[in-house]
């Protein structure tokens, strides 16, 4: 292990194999107590946070941030793989092998003699091969295979897309909007009754209907809500500036004035 440390310290540039070696050292008896103590569960949140930071780098279109965050996500992959190896399950080499095999098998138009006309054909083949390799016997199994860990808006959109592939969908966005109107009516009725469980259920139906309408209109619901949040924050900041200019905080400003300031913020 000492020789390996010296080898790494003597280098000026590192590659993927070096990252694997460093993680092996960190989790060895001569390594770091914290790294040795970690499990898949204890660093689960780290992977989630690093993924969101990577997405933020993508959204900012900043190559430097993207480079750094890709490295942090890669570290998580190697970390989890090392934990699995120590538990006798699999190694990072197994992970690489599996994904390479998957890419080759699911691209028969590149690595085989299958002919495709366009990206739509490619995706259709991908889904068919995926269903076969995962031994999914029914369309319901395909829908249920969409991970529950996804953000709910994103999961709803993926479920809708897969349901559409078997002909179970609205014809278009206008038809889907009729369903949205229906669900709004049912939400109002549930609120009038005051039954919390029913209100929650009806709001869920409304959210699903909105996601379907957005999908059919060509809108990414997750991105649309992200943009709406950012817009709200920008306008709220302007409202706060106007409140401060009048000598008050937002909470101390009368509602009618806040609404007036909000209209001003919307014009900006």
N, C-alpha and C positions, 0 to 999 in steps of 0.2 A: 504493500500500500504506500510505503514511503517513496519507493521508486516511481510509482504512478503520480504521486503528488509533485515530485520534482519534475517529471516529464511535463505535466500541465503548467507548472510555474515557469518553465523555460520557453513556453510558446508565446507568440505575439498575436496569433489568430487562432480561432477555435472553430470546430465544426460540430455536426450533430453527434458524432461518436464521442467527442469530448464532453458534451453535455450529459450523455448517458454515464460516462466515467465519473464525472463530478457528482452526479446524483448517487452513484454507487458508493463513493467515498463519504458523502454526507450522511448516508444511512448505515454506514459500517460502524462497528464498535469503536473505531478511532475517530469517527466523524462527529456530527452535531447531535446533541441529545434531543433537541426539538424535532429535527427531521426524522430521527429514529422513532419518535413517539407517534408520528402521524399515521392516520388510517384514511381509507377512502372517505369515511364519514366526516372526519375532522377537517379535511381540506375541501370538502364538497362546496362550501360557500366560496372558497377562494377561486375555484374554477368558474363559478357563476359570475363573480365580481370581475375577474380578468376578461371574461367573454364580453361583458357589458362595456368594459373599458375599451376593448378592441372595437366594438361596434361604434363607440363614440369617436374613436380615431378615424373610422371609415366615414362617419357622418361629417366630420370636420375636414375630410379630404387632406389630411396632414400626413405625408409620408414618414416623417420622423416618429410621430406618435404611433402610426400603424406598425412600423418596424419594431418599436419597443413592445407594443402590446401583443403582437404576434409571437414575440419571444416569450412573453409571460404565459401565454396560452400553451405554447410548445413545452414550456417548463412543467406545466400542470399535467400534460400528457405523459411526459417522462416520469414525473413524480408518481402518478397513479400506476403506471406500468411497473415501476420499481417496487412499489408496495405489493402489487399482484405477484411479481416474481418472488419476493420474499415469502409470500403466502403459498407458493407452489402452484399458482394458477396460470400465469402467462407472462411473457416478457415483452419489451418494446419491439423486439424483432418479430414476435408473433403478431403484434398489432400492425406493423408495417406489411407483413406478409398477407394478412387478411384483407387489408384495404387494397393492396395491389391486385390480389386475385379478384376482388369484387369489381374493381374498375375494368379489368380485362374481360370478365364474364359479362358485364353490363354494357360493354361497348362492342358488340359483335360486328357492327358496321365498320369498326376500325381494326379489330384483331381477328375478324372472321370474314365470311363472305356474304353477310347480310347486307342488303341494299336499303338505303333510306332516302327519302326525298327532301326532308327538312327536319327542323328541330322537333316538330310535333311528332313525327315518326320516332325520333330518338327517345322522347319521353314516354311514348306509348310502349316501346320495346323495354325501356327501363322498368316501367311499372309491371309489365308482364313477367319479366325475368325475376324481379324482386318478389312477386307473388309466388312464383314457382319455387325459388330457392328458400323462401321462408315457409313453404308448405302451407300457404294460406288457402283454405278450402272454400271460403265464402267471402262475399263482398263486405259483410259485417266485420270479419276478421281483419280485412284490409283497413277499414275505418278505425277499428279499435287499436290497430298497431301504431297509430299516431300517438306519440308520447304524451302522457298527461302532464309532464314537466314543462311543456311549452307554455308561454304566456297565453292566456285564454283566448284573446282575440286572434292570435296567430293560429292556434289549434282549431278554432272555429272555421277560419278561412281554409285551412288545409282539409278539414272534414268536408266542407262544402265543395271544394274542387274535386275531391275523390268521388263524392256522391254524384257529381255532375257527369263524371266519366261513365257511369252506369245508367245515365238518363234520369237521375232523381234530383231535379232542380227546377227552379223557376225558369221561364223562357228568357227573361231579360230583367234589367234593373227596374223599369216601371212596374212590372208585375210584382217584383220583390218589395217595392215601396208600398204596395197595397197591403202586404203582410205587415210592414212596419206600422202603418196607420191602424191596422187591426190590433196589433200588440200595444200600441199607445193607449187605445181605448180600454183594453183589458187591464193595463197598469193603473189607469185612473179609477177603474171600478174596484180594483183590489185595495187601492189607497183609501177609497171611500169606506170600504168594509173595515179597514184597520187591522186586518190579519197579516202579521209580519211575515209568516212563512209564505203566504200566498203572494204578498207584495214582492218578496225576493224571487219567487218562481217566475212571476210575470215580467220582472225586470230582466231576468235571465233570457226569457223568450224574446224580449225586445232587443237586447244586445245581439242575440244570434240573428234576428231578422235584419238588423242594421248591418252587421258584418256581411251577410249574404247579398244585400242590396249594394253595398260598397264593392264587393268582389265582382259582381256582374257589371258594375259601372267602371271596372278597371282600376279601383282604388285599393291600396294596401291599408287596411284598417289600423294596423299597429302604427304605421308611419303617419297616417292621418291624425290619429290621436296624439302622437308625439308632437306633431306640428301644432296642433291645437293647444297643447300644454305650453309650448314655447311662446305661442302668440298671447296666451292668457298672462304668462309671467311678464312679458314685455309691456303689456297694457297695464297690468297691476303696478309695475314699477313707475309708469307714467302717472297713474292715479296717485301713488304715494308722493311723488314729486310735487304734484299740484296741491295735495293736502298740506305738505310741509310749507309750501309757498304761502298758504293761507294761515300758517301758524299753528296747525294742528296735526295730530297723527291720524292715520286712517281710521282707527277705532273711535277717535273723538269727533270725527267729521260726520255731520248728519247724513242720513241715507240719501236724501234727494240731491245733496251736493256731490256725494260719491258717484251717483248715477250720472250726474252732469259731467263730472270729470272723466267718467268711463267713456261717455260719448265723444269727448275731446280726444281721449287716448285712441279710440277706434279710427278717428280721422287721420291719425299720424301714419 
